[in-house]
Amino acid sequence: MKKTALVLSTLVLGLATLGSAQAATRLHDHVVEARAAQQRHWIATELHQHRLDAAQAASLREAVAAIEHDQHAIDARGREGVSQALAMSHRQDVLDWAIRAGRIDFEPQQIAALDATA
């Protein structure tokens, strides 16, 4: 009886841990999507205020789409690891900076090259 209770407790704890990991992955997906929406808004604002030209805005939009695509690819492969989540967050941080700073020398490939694990 005690062994059965111990096994069941271990199983419940294991399932709760798995559920927490899946919830964390879903939460990170939502964060990536929300940040992408914010970045698209910033790009539109910077373009409207003439701090970015059309080519820069298009390049930045492509970078946003690439980050979203990479996140969906990670999701399709299964559970996202901590290093992948941090790499994705870092890529978005750099893109935030590029948009808000209006960097004319920005190249989206530089973001992808920052972390090969993304």
C-alpha positions in Angstrom: 0.0 0.0 0.0 2.8 2.4 0.9 4.7 1.6 -2.3 1.6 2.2 -4.4 1.0 5.6 -2.7 4.7 6.5 -3.2 4.5 5.5 -6.9 1.3 7.5 -7.4 2.8 10.5 -5.6 5.9 10.3 -7.8 3.8 10.0 -10.9 1.7 13.0 -10.0 4.8 15.0 -9.2 6.3 14.0 -12.5 3.2 15.0 -14.4 3.0 18.3 -12.6 6.6 19.0 -13.5 5.9 18.2 -17.2 2.9 20.4 -17.1 4.9 23.3 -15.7 7.6 22.8 -18.4 4.9 22.9 -21.1 3.3 25.9 -19.5 6.6 27.7 -19.5 7.1 26.9 -23.2 3.7 28.2 -24.0 4.3 31.3 -22.0 7.5 32.0 -23.8 5.7 31.5 -27.1 3.2 34.2 -26.1 6.0 36.5 -25.1 7.8 36.1 -28.4 4.5 36.8 -30.3 3.7 39.8 -28.1 7.2 41.2 -28.6 6.9 40.7 -32.3 3.7 42.6 -32.4 5.3 45.4 -30.4 8.3 45.4 -32.7 6.0 45.7 -35.8 4.3 48.6 -34.2 7.6 50.3 -33.4 8.8 49.8 -37.0 5.5 51.4 -38.3 5.9 54.3 -35.9 9.6 54.9 -36.8 8.7 54.7 -40.5 5.8 57.1 -40.1 8.1 59.6 -38.2 10.8 59.3 -41.0 13.4 57.8 -38.6 13.5 54.7 -40.8 13.3 54.5 -44.6 11.1 52.0 -46.4 14.1 49.6 -47.1 15.1 49.6 -43.4 11.6 49.0 -42.3 11.2 46.1 -44.7 14.5 44.7 -43.5 13.5 45.0 -39.8 10.1 43.4 -40.6 11.9 40.5 -42.2 14.0 40.1 -39.0 10.8 40.0 -36.9 9.3 37.4 -39.1 12.5 35.3 -39.0 12.5 35.3 -35.2 8.8 34.2 -35.2 9.5 31.5 -37.8 12.5 30.2 -35.7 10.3 30.1 -32.6 7.6 28.1 -34.4 10.3 25.7 -35.7 11.6 25.2 -32.1 8.0 24.5 -31.0 7.5 21.9 -33.9 10.7 20.0 -32.7 9.4 19.7 -29.2 10.2 21.2 -25.8 12.2 24.4 -25.9 15.4 24.4 -23.7 16.5 27.2 -21.5 19.4 28.1 -23.8 17.1 28.3 -26.8 14.7 30.6 -24.9 17.5 32.8 -23.8 18.9 33.0 -27.3 15.5 33.9 -28.7 15.1 36.6 -26.1 18.6 38.0 -26.9 17.8 38.2 -30.6 14.6 40.1 -29.8 16.5 42.4 -27.4 19.0 43.3 -30.2 16.2 43.8 -32.6 14.4 46.1 -30.1 17.6 48.1 -29.9 18.0 48.3 -33.7 14.4 49.5 -34.2 14.4 52.1 -31.4 17.9 53.4 -32.2 17.1 53.7 -35.9 20.4 52.0 -36.8 20.9 52.5 -40.5 23.8 50.0 -40.5 21.6 47.3 -39.0 21.7 43.9 -40.8 19.2 41.3 -39.8 21.8 38.6 -40.4 23.8 40.0 -37.5 21.0 39.0 -35.1 20.8 35.4 -36.4 24.6 35.2 -36.2 24.6 36.2 -32.6 23.5 32.8 -31.4 23.6 29.8 -33.6 21.4 27.9 -31.1 18.4 30.0 -31.9 
